[in-house]
Every structure is written in C-alpha cells, then in structure tokens.
Amino acid sequence: GDHLQPVSCERLARWGLLEDFFAAGAERRLGSRYLDPDGELVLHAPVDELDIPYPYYLYLDHERITQQLLAAAARNPNFALLKPANAKLLRDGQRFALEVDDGQRRRLRAQLIVAADGRQSGLRRAAGLDAELHRYQNPLLILFAPRTFADPRNEVRAYFGPRAIISVIPRCGDQWKIGWPVASEELPAWRQAGEAELGERLAALVPELAGIRPRLAGIYPVAMVTAPRWHRDNLVLLGDACHAMHPGRSQGMNIAIRAAAQLADRVGADGVLDDEARLAAALDAHEALAAELAPRLADNHARGLEMDRLDPAAVAALREKLAAVAADPARRQAYCLAAAGY
Ligand SMILES: Cc1cc2nc3c(=O)[nH]c(=O)nc-3n(C[C@H](O)[C@H](O)[C@H](O)COP(=O)(O)OP(=O)(O)OC[C@H]3O[C@@H](n4cnc5c(N)ncnc54)[C@H](O)[C@@H]3O)c2cc1C
C-alpha cells in the first residue's frame, strides 16, 4: 500500500515522522473523483475542505514507507533488524518465544511479541488464534503508467467501467497506479499484452485514458481475514495478520497504523510490559478495537463483494448511490470524512 489517509498523517505527525515522509518524496493528494469513462464527473470527494488537522492524503512508494519506518525505529538504541529472516513461534513455559533464522539460528525471548506477518500469518496459526477467511473470486490487476494528463490536486480518478470501477491512483514521480478486478480467465490476455496493446485495452474501457502506455505491475489475489481474538499470552497480532481486507478502499495499512498507535499507547505505559496481569489487561483493552472496527470492515467487505461481482448492474447501482451523495451536501461531507479515516 502507498496511500495514507489524513487520519494516518495525524499519527505520523504525532510520531514526528510526517516531515521525514515528505523529505523522502511523499506527495499530497487532495481527494477522489468518481467519473464516467469519458471523464464526466459523478462525485467529487475533496478532503481539503474538511476541518481536520491534515487535510490531505499522503502517498509514497511502499518500499520508501518501509525505509522511513525502519529508520525511525532505528533511532531507538535497543532496536535490531534481522533481515532477511524467518521467525517461528515456540512455546517457552507459560509464554511464547521466537526462533529466528537469519543465517544464524537464535532463540529470542520478549515480554511482548507483535506478529505483523501478513494475512497468512504463520505466527497466528502457531499461537492457536482462529481467523475467518473470505477469498474474493477475482484478483486485482495492477498496472503502472506515466500520467497522460496533469492534475495539480493529484486526485484518485475512479471510473465506472463496464463491469467494475477502474481506479487511477497517483504514484510519486508523475505516475499512475491503475487497478481493477479481472476475471481469472481474462488474465492471460492482459498478462501477455505489450505496452501498446495494454494501453489500447485500457483505453477501450476508459476512453479518457486514450494514449496511455501502461506496464503490468502485479496481479493480486484478494482475501479478507478477520481474527476475533488478537492476542494470546505475550503474543499480539497486528495488521493483515488480524484484519486483512479488500484493498478497494486503500484501508489496510491505515488501519494497521491506527492499531499500532493504540497498541503502543496501551503497552507503553510505565511498567505494563513488566507486569503480566497489567499486560494482559492492556492487550484485552487493545482488542476492543476489533469490535470498534467491525462496522468499517463490514462496509469494506460489502464494497469488496460488490466489486467482485463484475456485474454491470452493481456498477450502475453504485453510480446511482454516489450521484445521490453528490447531490446532498451533508451526505457528501460525511462521505469525505469517512474516506479521510474519521
Ligand atoms: C494492490 C494493493 C494495494 C494496496 N494499497 C493500499 C493503500 O494504498 N493504503 C492502505 O492503507 N493499504 C493498502 N493495501 C493494503 C496493505 O498493503 C496491507 O494492509 C499492508 O501491507 C499490511 O501490512 P502487514 O505488515 O500487516 O502485512 P504484510 O504487508 O503482508 O507484511 C508481512 C511481512 O511479514 C513477513 N513474514 C511473514 N511470515 C514471516 C515469518 N515467519 N518470518 C519473518 N517474516 C515473515 C512477510 O515477508 C512480509 O514482509 C493494498 C493492498 C494491495 C494488495
């Protein structure tokens, strides 16, 4: 993921990282537009009109986000990075420990293990924490392309395509990332196409993109993972390991940042890590976030299922719904606030 919501910018600022992100090349995005394929506007959802501390989305390539976060972590004198490494969970009396292999096999004991090992989390399974899985039927096709026209607001342009929304998302360096769900049987044709043919195929779906020269960036199988329990003993799950979601709304990393901020506040209080009972209480309190997030995740799933249907009627129904939002200033304001992460 590379787009951070305004609410996540607030957290980066609190951690003293926002300026570092801009120094690393992050750019501001001021909203989203839903459009017919010929460019006719259906809904404009700006965030720079909202009364919030950071009225913009921030985007930065995923690898550079990782670098910035690791550089910040390395300011802690107790930080050590073992990479590449493979971690396995072990039982160590009443607690969990890790066996980490980074060329040298070592056993690591910790007051708290934070397992942020993705939606297939091996640590989650090894800890015996259940998770519900929903595999969406159609993978997301992602293309990268130089922009074919300038937009000083760097907005997402979400086009109502014939069977799905086709999202044209700004990337750093005057690039776009273009993504939409594609039926598996249609993937070989997209995979085999050269730049010129990819461009023609895309422009046939979205005439406003005529002349585009995209390249294939990736094909992502999409799944939702929901773990009802996030912790056991001294292990706690974070990120996709406990709440992987359909990326249609670019929320996964944002919600992980929210959970990380809350977890740090709860377990960072004086003495909590040294006291098993207080740590357990802090992790229980942290886990309450799962219930708080549930409506947002359910909404995201409903939207994911809608996208997954590849059904012209679903696209038309969504268009109608968003046109109604556009026509009602109060609903539009609420829509923009929710999209900003509030
Ligand atoms: C196409 C696409 C676009 C997206 N765009 C956005 C966006 O714009 N904004 C947003 O908020 N979200 C976005 N997301 C979602 C976002 O990418 C994920 O929510 C986020 O990456 C989750 O981070 P994570 O650290 O929990 O898991 P992951 O990113 O999956 O990272 C887990 C890491 O753990 C490592 N690992 C796993 N097992 C082990 C082990 N045993 N030992 C050692 N290491 C291990 C893996 O190698 C991996 O590096 C997007 C997702 C997709 C697919």
The ligand as an SDF file (V2000), in Angstrom:
LIG
                    3D

 53 58  0  0  0  0  0  0  0  0999 V2000
   -2.7600   -3.8340   -4.6090 C   0  0  0  0  0  0  0  0  0  0  0  0
   -2.8450   -3.3810   -3.1760 C   0  0  0  0  0  0  0  0  0  0  0  0
   -2.8580   -2.0130   -2.8860 C   0  0  0  0  0  0  0  0  0  0  0  0
   -2.9620   -1.5760   -1.5570 C   0  0  0  0  0  0  0  0  0  0  0  0
   -2.9980   -0.2280   -1.3070 N   0  0  0  0  0  0  0  0  0  0  0  0
   -3.1490    0.2050   -0.0480 C   0  0  0  0  0  0  0  0  0  0  0  0
   -3.1600    1.6110    0.2470 C   0  0  0  0  0  0  0  0  0  0  0  0
   -2.9960    2.4510   -0.6470 O   0  0  0  0  0  0  0  0  0  0  0  0
   -3.3450    2.0030    1.5380 N   0  0  0  0  0  0  0  0  0  0  0  0
   -3.5130    1.0940    2.5420 C   0  0  0  0  0  0  0  0  0  0  0  0
   -3.7140    1.5080    3.6830 O   0  0  0  0  0  0  0  0  0  0  0  0
   -3.4550   -0.2370    2.3050 N   0  0  0  0  0  0  0  0  0  0  0  0
   -3.2730   -0.7020    1.0400 C   0  0  0  0  0  0  0  0  0  0  0  0
   -3.1890   -2.0460    0.7930 N   0  0  0  0  0  0  0  0  0  0  0  0
   -3.1960   -2.9870    1.9320 C   0  0  0  0  0  0  0  0  0  0  0  0
   -1.7990   -3.0560    2.5580 C   0  0  0  0  0  0  0  0  0  0  0  0
   -0.8410   -3.3730    1.5800 O   0  0  0  0  0  0  0  0  0  0  0  0
   -1.7800   -4.0940    3.6680 C   0  0  0  0  0  0  0  0  0  0  0  0
   -2.8500   -3.8750    4.5500 O   0  0  0  0  0  0  0  0  0  0  0  0
   -0.4640   -3.9910    4.4450 C   0  0  0  0  0  0  0  0  0  0  0  0
    0.6300   -4.2820    3.5950 O   0  0  0  0  0  0  0  0  0  0  0  0
   -0.4610   -4.9460    5.6340 C   0  0  0  0  0  0  0  0  0  0  0  0
    0.7790   -4.8520    6.2720 O   0  0  0  0  0  0  0  0  0  0  0  0
    1.2820   -6.0120    7.2190 P   0  0  0  0  0  0  0  0  0  0  0  0
    2.6300   -5.5820    7.6830 O   0  0  0  0  0  0  0  0  0  0  0  0
    0.2450   -6.3330    8.2100 O   0  0  0  0  0  0  0  0  0  0  0  0
    1.4090   -7.3060    6.2890 O   0  0  0  0  0  0  0  0  0  0  0  0
    2.3300   -7.5360    5.0150 P   0  0  0  0  0  0  0  0  0  0  0  0
    2.4760   -6.2920    4.2240 O   0  0  0  0  0  0  0  0  0  0  0  0
    1.7640   -8.7480    4.3500 O   0  0  0  0  0  0  0  0  0  0  0  0
    3.7660   -7.8660    5.6150 O   0  0  0  0  0  0  0  0  0  0  0  0
    4.0240   -9.0530    6.3250 C   0  0  0  0  0  0  0  0  0  0  0  0
    5.5160   -9.2800    6.2980 C   0  0  0  0  0  0  0  0  0  0  0  0
    5.8390  -10.3490    7.1790 O   0  0  0  0  0  0  0  0  0  0  0  0
    6.8050  -11.1660    6.5480 C   0  0  0  0  0  0  0  0  0  0  0  0
    6.6980  -12.5150    7.1310 N   0  0  0  0  0  0  0  0  0  0  0  0
    5.6680  -13.3930    7.0420 C   0  0  0  0  0  0  0  0  0  0  0  0
    5.9390  -14.5100    7.7350 N   0  0  0  0  0  0  0  0  0  0  0  0
    7.1640  -14.3360    8.2840 C   0  0  0  0  0  0  0  0  0  0  0  0
    7.9880  -15.1450    9.1150 C   0  0  0  0  0  0  0  0  0  0  0  0
    7.6080  -16.3590    9.5420 N   0  0  0  0  0  0  0  0  0  0  0  0
    9.1860  -14.6640    9.4860 N   0  0  0  0  0  0  0  0  0  0  0  0
    9.6030  -13.4360    9.0830 C   0  0  0  0  0  0  0  0  0  0  0  0
    8.8580  -12.6190    8.3060 N   0  0  0  0  0  0  0  0  0  0  0  0
    7.6560  -13.0710    7.9090 C   0  0  0  0  0  0  0  0  0  0  0  0
    6.4430  -11.1150    5.0700 C   0  0  0  0  0  0  0  0  0  0  0  0
    7.5600  -11.4620    4.2880 O   0  0  0  0  0  0  0  0  0  0  0  0
    6.0540   -9.6520    4.9170 C   0  0  0  0  0  0  0  0  0  0  0  0
    7.1670   -8.8490    4.6490 O   0  0  0  0  0  0  0  0  0  0  0  0
   -3.0570   -2.5120   -0.5170 C   0  0  0  0  0  0  0  0  0  0  0  0
   -3.0120   -3.8910   -0.8050 C   0  0  0  0  0  0  0  0  0  0  0  0
   -2.9080   -4.3200   -2.1190 C   0  0  0  0  0  0  0  0  0  0  0  0
   -2.8690   -5.8020   -2.4120 C   0  0  0  0  0  0  0  0  0  0  0  0
  1  2  1  0
  2  3  1  0
  2 52  2  0
  3  4  2  0
  4  5  1  0
  4 50  1  0
  5  6  2  0
  6  7  1  0
  6 13  1  0
  7  8  2  0
  7  9  1  0
  9 10  1  0
 10 11  2  0
 10 12  1  0
 12 13  2  0
 13 14  1  0
 14 15  1  0
 14 50  1  0
 15 16  1  0
 16 17  1  0
 16 18  1  0
 18 19  1  0
 18 20  1  0
 20 21  1  0
 20 22  1  0
 22 23  1  0
 23 24  1  0
 24 25  2  0
 24 26  1  0
 24 27  1  0
 27 28  1  0
 28 29  2  0
 28 30  1  0
 28 31  1  0
 31 32  1  0
 32 33  1  0
 33 34  1  0
 33 48  1  0
 34 35  1  0
 35 36  1  0
 35 46  1  0
 36 37  1  0
 36 45  1  0
 37 38  2  0
 38 39  1  0
 39 40  1  0
 39 45  2  0
 40 41  1  0
 40 42  2  0
 42 43  1  0
 43 44  2  0
 44 45  1  0
 46 47  1  0
 46 48  1  0
 48 49  1  0
 50 51  2  0
 51 52  1  0
 52 53  1  0
M  END
$$$$
